[in-house]
Amino acid sequence: CVSVSTSIDYISQNTTVNETEHVILFCNSTGNPSPNITWKFLDNSTKVTFGEHLSLQRVNRSQAGTYRCTANNGGPSHAWAEVHVQVNCKSVKIPGVAFNVN
């Protein structure tokens, strides 16, 4: 069996989403054996999930930041890439007035 080090072939582009919307981030990798993918939210070092996609439902401002996709196939090296998610504040509408909640 020939081992091939891991590489990230594709990661989602940096994205902006409005508060309470959904966003799906993608990360594809190659290697032999096939790599396992882990997503981590770098702002608090929380391991978020395993797999090629990360689904963020009803996002809020605390989820804004950088997410790292790491591919590891058990070999001596691993590959990683990062994507930044910006979350716009939800607008509040009052008749005759519009402003953003901070």
N, CA, C and O of each residue as an XYZ file, in Angstrom:
408
protein
N       0.849     -1.181      0.000
C       0.000      0.000      0.000
C       0.892      1.240      0.000
O       1.798      1.357      0.825
N       0.638      2.145     -0.906
C       1.407      3.374     -1.006
C       0.659      4.490     -0.281
O      -0.517      4.735     -0.553
N       1.342      5.163      0.639
C       0.736      6.291      1.341
C       0.998      7.575      0.574
O       2.105      7.813      0.091
N      -0.037      8.399      0.469
C       0.078      9.700     -0.173
C      -0.348     10.734      0.859
O      -1.427     10.629      1.442
N       0.507     11.740      1.085
C       0.170     12.748      2.089
C      -1.106     13.482      1.697
O      -1.490     13.526      0.528
N      -1.743     14.050      2.700
C      -3.017     14.732      2.468
C      -2.814     16.111      1.854
O      -1.773     16.743      2.030
N      -3.825     16.555      1.136
C      -3.851     17.926      0.623
C      -5.299     18.392      0.588
O      -6.227     17.598      0.433
N      -5.466     19.700      0.737
C      -6.792     20.304      0.617
C      -6.976     20.704     -0.837
O      -6.213     21.515     -1.364
N      -7.976     20.143     -1.482
C      -8.254     20.448     -2.884
C      -9.174     21.654     -3.049
O      -9.069     22.397     -4.025
N     -10.078     21.840     -2.086
C     -11.039     22.940     -2.183
C     -11.530     23.303     -0.790
O     -11.772     22.426      0.040
N     -11.676     24.602     -0.536
C     -12.369     25.083      0.665
C     -13.246     26.251      0.233
O     -12.900     26.995     -0.685
N     -14.371     26.401      0.894
C     -15.274     27.512      0.583
C     -14.545     28.839      0.685
O     -13.569     28.976      1.422
N     -15.036     29.810     -0.069
C     -14.488     31.164      0.008
C     -15.008     31.838      1.270
O     -16.025     31.436      1.833
N     -14.287     32.877      1.707
C     -14.781     33.683      2.821
C     -16.192     34.126      2.483
O     -16.500     34.421      1.328
N     -17.051     34.174      3.496
C     -18.454     34.454      3.227
C     -19.034     35.404      4.261
O     -18.561     35.485      5.395
N     -20.063     36.116      3.844
C     -20.821     36.997      4.729
C     -22.258     36.507      4.746
O     -22.840     36.229      3.698
N     -22.823     36.404      5.930
C     -24.187     35.913      6.083
C     -24.908     36.835      7.063
O     -24.284     37.412      7.953
N     -26.208     36.972      6.898
C     -27.006     37.766      7.818
C     -27.382     36.929      9.035
O     -27.613     35.724      8.928
N     -27.438     37.574     10.174
C     -27.821     36.899     11.406
C     -29.140     36.161     11.205
O     -30.049     36.689     10.564
N     -29.256     34.962     11.736
C     -30.380     34.012     11.679
C     -30.455     33.229     10.368
O     -31.314     32.358     10.233
N     -29.581     33.513      9.399
C     -29.549     32.720      8.168
C     -28.686     31.479      8.371
O     -28.087     31.298      9.431
N     -28.625     30.632      7.356
C     -27.848     29.400      7.389
C     -26.682     29.521      6.414
O     -26.776     30.219      5.405
N     -25.578     28.833      6.725
C     -24.443     28.792      5.812
C     -23.828     27.396      5.882
O     -23.751     26.793      6.953
N     -23.391     26.890      4.728
C     -22.703     25.601      4.666
C     -21.315     25.838      4.096
O     -21.170     26.414      3.018
N     -20.290     25.393      4.826
C     -18.903     25.497      4.388
C     -18.451     24.128      3.895
O     -18.819     23.104      4.471
N     -17.647     24.108      2.821
C     -17.172     22.858      2.238
C     -15.655     22.787      2.290
O     -14.968     23.804      2.194
N     -15.140     21.566      2.446
C     -13.700     21.319      2.429
C     -13.478     19.925      1.849
O     -13.940     18.931      2.410
N     -12.774     19.857      0.730
C     -12.482     18.571      0.100
C     -10.985     18.325      0.161
O     -10.188     19.252      0.013
N     -10.605     17.071      0.380
C      -9.190     16.724      0.473
C      -8.925     15.391     -0.212
O      -9.836     14.609     -0.481
N      -7.645     15.160     -0.483
C      -7.222     13.879     -1.047
C      -6.031     13.359     -0.258
O      -5.355     14.107      0.448
N      -5.794     12.077     -0.393
C      -4.679     11.403      0.254
C      -4.948      9.908      0.250
O      -6.057      9.467     -0.051
N      -3.932      9.135      0.584
C      -4.089      7.691      0.669
C      -3.362      7.216      1.927
O      -2.142      7.351      2.019
N      -4.093      6.664      2.891
C      -5.546      6.431      2.896
C      -6.330      7.746      2.906
O      -5.784      8.820      3.160
N      -7.632      7.622      2.619
C      -8.495      8.810      2.569
C      -8.449      9.553      3.895
O      -8.581      8.943      4.956
N      -8.261     10.870      3.841
C      -8.155     11.652      5.080
C      -9.494     11.835      5.788
O     -10.556     11.831      5.165
N      -9.414     11.992      7.090
C     -10.553     12.421      7.897
C     -10.477     13.940      7.997
O      -9.394     14.510      8.130
N     -11.634     14.586      7.934
C     -11.685     16.045      7.992
C     -12.317     16.475      9.304
O     -13.357     15.959      9.714
N     -11.663     17.436      9.957
C     -12.160     18.032     11.192
C     -12.291     19.533     10.994
O     -11.401     20.170     10.429
N     -13.396     20.095     11.456
C     -13.600     21.544     11.437
C     -13.414     22.070     12.850
O     -13.886     21.464     13.812
N     -12.721     23.206     12.975
C     -12.518     23.837     14.275
C     -12.801     25.324     14.145
O     -12.384     25.959     13.176
N     -13.510     25.881     15.122
C     -13.765     27.315     15.189
C     -12.599     27.929     15.948
O     -12.456     27.702     17.149
N     -11.758     28.708     15.259
C     -10.504     29.176     15.849
C     -10.690     30.228     16.925
O      -9.812     30.392     17.771
N     -11.796     30.942     16.922
C     -11.979     31.995     17.914
C     -12.058     31.449     19.340
O     -11.754     32.170     20.291
N     -12.459     30.195     19.499
C     -12.466     29.603     20.840
C     -11.932     28.170     20.840
O     -12.104     27.447     21.821
N     -11.289     27.755     19.749
C     -10.651     26.436     19.609
C     -11.615     25.266     19.802
O     -11.195     24.170     20.174
N     -12.879     25.491     19.555
C     -13.864     24.425     19.680
C     -13.842     23.551     18.439
O     -13.920     24.053     17.317
N     -13.734     22.215     18.644
C     -13.921     21.300     17.523
C     -15.405     21.300     17.208
O     -16.243     21.008     18.060
N     -15.702     21.632     15.981
C     -17.095     21.805     15.616
C     -17.707     20.499     15.121
O     -18.738     20.064     15.634
N     -17.081     19.874     14.132
C     -17.676     18.682     13.542
C     -16.649     17.944     12.692
O     -15.556     18.450     12.438
N     -17.009     16.761     12.264
C     -16.198     15.955     11.354
C     -16.940     15.848     10.026
O     -18.168     15.767     10.006
N     -16.208     15.846      8.927
C     -16.815     15.661      7.619
C     -16.490     16.795      6.670
O     -15.944     17.824      7.067
N     -16.834     16.588      5.405
C     -16.480     17.536      4.354
C     -17.257     18.835      4.418
O     -16.813     19.834      3.853
N     -18.396     18.860      5.081
C     -19.147     20.104      5.153
C     -19.464     20.446      6.602
O     -19.608     19.580      7.465
N     -19.566     21.742      6.822
C     -19.927     22.275      8.129
C     -21.161     23.131      7.928
O     -21.125     24.115      7.190
N     -22.243     22.766      8.576
C     -23.503     23.482      8.439
C     -23.739     24.327      9.687
O     -23.812     23.805     10.799
N     -23.855     25.624      9.489
C     -24.149     26.545     10.586
C     -25.590     27.019     10.416
O     -25.920     27.695      9.442
N     -26.437     26.659     11.370
C     -27.859     26.982     11.292
C     -28.168     28.204     12.136
O     -27.638     28.353     13.236
N     -29.023     29.078     11.627
C     -29.464     30.272     12.354
C     -28.286     30.955     13.048
O     -28.266     31.106     14.270
N     -27.309     31.361     12.243
C     -26.074     31.920     12.790
C     -26.332     33.176     13.611
O     -27.299     33.906     13.391
N     -25.440     33.400     14.557
C     -25.476     34.629     15.339
C     -24.067     35.203     15.371
O     -23.123     34.576     14.891
N     -23.929     36.384     15.933
C     -22.643     37.082     15.897
C     -21.529     36.321     16.609
O     -20.357     36.499     16.275
N     -21.870     35.478     17.581
C     -20.824     34.717     18.281
C     -20.190     33.657     17.377
O     -19.145     33.105     17.721
N     -20.805     33.366     16.229
C     -20.259     32.392     15.284
C     -19.427     33.042     14.188
O     -18.901     32.350     13.316
N     -19.303     34.359     14.223
C     -18.461     35.057     13.261
C     -17.005     34.798     13.611
O     -16.622     34.828     14.780
N     -16.194     34.542     12.584
C     -14.769     34.317     12.812
C     -14.194     33.351     11.804
O     -14.753     33.149     10.725
N     -13.067     32.754     12.167
C     -12.330     31.890     11.257
C     -12.543     30.422     11.627
O     -12.454     30.037     12.792
N     -12.824     29.621     10.607
C     -13.007     28.181     10.759
C     -11.881     27.474     10.021
O     -11.561     27.829      8.887
N     -11.276     26.474     10.658
C     -10.177     25.725     10.051
C     -10.629     24.301      9.739
O     -11.181     23.593     10.582
N     -10.373     23.915      8.496
C     -10.589     22.549      8.039
C      -9.230     21.854      8.077
O      -8.271     22.334      7.473
N      -9.144     20.738      8.776
C      -7.899     19.966      8.858
C      -8.146     18.566      8.304
O      -9.093     17.887      8.701
N      -7.280     18.146      7.381
C      -7.365     16.802      6.794
C      -6.175     15.992      7.304
O      -5.030     16.436      7.226
N      -6.461     14.797      7.827
C      -5.417     13.949      8.395
C      -5.721     12.496      8.038
O      -6.831     12.013      8.259
N      -4.730     11.809      7.486
C      -4.935     10.396      7.153
C      -4.066      9.476      8.007
O      -3.802      8.332      7.637
N      -3.626      9.993      9.158
C      -2.842      9.172     10.072
C      -1.362      9.164      9.769
O      -0.583      8.568     10.513
N      -0.958      9.810      8.699
C       0.453      9.883      8.338
C       1.149     10.983      9.116
O       0.551     11.613      9.987
N       2.417     11.210      8.797
C       3.194     12.195      9.549
C       2.799     13.645      9.269
O       3.145     14.536     10.045
N       2.089     13.892      8.187
C       1.720     15.277      7.883
C       0.210     15.396      7.726
O      -0.482     14.413      7.463
N      -0.278     16.598      7.890
C      -1.688     16.884      7.659
C      -1.783     18.202      6.900
O      -0.814     18.958      6.826
N      -2.946     18.465      6.343
C      -3.163     19.699      5.584
C      -4.309     20.456      6.233
O      -5.215     19.858      6.813
N      -4.258     21.768      6.128
C      -5.352     22.570      6.654
C      -5.536     23.826      5.808
O      -4.625     24.281      5.116
N      -6.741     24.362      5.891
C      -7.082     25.611      5.208
C      -8.137     26.309      6.058
O      -8.822     25.676      6.862
N      -8.259     27.616      5.870
C      -9.171     28.399      6.699
C     -10.144     29.202      5.856
O      -9.847     29.600      4.730
N     -11.318     29.428      6.436
C     -12.343     30.257      5.809
C     -12.911     31.172      6.894
O     -13.089     30.763      8.041
N     -13.191     32.414      6.508
C     -13.707     33.395      7.468
C     -15.197     33.623      7.210
O     -15.627     33.788      6.068
N     -15.966     33.627      8.285
C     -17.400     33.897      8.208
C     -17.678     35.215      8.927
O     -17.358     35.383     10.104
N     -18.279     36.139      8.191
C     -18.696     37.414      8.770
C     -20.210     37.368      8.934
O     -20.924     36.942      8.026
N     -20.697     37.805     10.085
C     -22.132     37.796     10.346
C     -22.611     39.230     10.496
O     -22.181     39.954     11.394
N     -23.514     39.630      9.599
C     -24.110     40.965      9.684
C     -25.203     40.958     10.735
O     -25.950     39.989     10.870
N     -25.286     42.053     11.478
C     -26.322     42.184     12.505
C     -27.698     42.194     11.862
O     -27.885     42.687     10.749
N     -28.642     41.642     12.582
C     -30.014     41.634     12.092
C     -30.596     43.035     12.205
O     -30.466     43.691     13.238
N     -31.229     43.479     11.152
C     -31.855     44.798     11.157
C     -33.159     44.755     11.939
O     -33.909     43.780     11.884
N     -33.405     45.823     12.658
C     -34.666     45.973     13.377
C     -35.445     47.080     12.683
O     -34.921     48.169     12.454
N     -36.686     46.798     12.353
C     -37.498     47.783     11.644
C     -38.573     48.353     12.572
O     -39.392     47.640     13.152
N     -38.518     49.642     12.672
C     -39.533     50.396     13.409
C     -40.144     51.344     12.388
O     -39.413     51.980     11.629
N     -41.444     51.452     12.353
C     -42.065     52.323     11.338
C     -41.383     53.685     11.285
O     -41.346     54.410     12.279
N     -40.842     54.027     10.110
C     -40.209     55.303      9.896
C     -38.734     55.353     10.284
O     -38.057     56.338      9.987
N     -38.213     54.295     10.954
C     -36.823     54.278     11.417
C     -36.222     52.913     11.112
O     -36.892     51.890     11.255
N     -34.957     52.893     10.692
C     -34.255     51.626     10.494
C     -32.865     51.756     11.087
O     -32.177     52.742     10.827
N     -32.439     50.784     11.878
C     -31.092     50.782     12.445
C     -30.691     49.338     12.709
O     -31.528     48.435     12.715
N     -29.394     49.138     12.928
C     -28.885     47.807     13.249
C     -28.696     47.667     14.744
O     -28.289     48.612     15.420
N     -28.993     46.483     15.257
C     -28.800     46.191     16.669
C     -27.334     45.863     16.890
O     -26.777     45.059     16.143
N     -26.695     46.450     17.879
C     -25.289     46.177     18.189
C     -25.138     45.314     19.381
O     -24.016     44.993     19.772
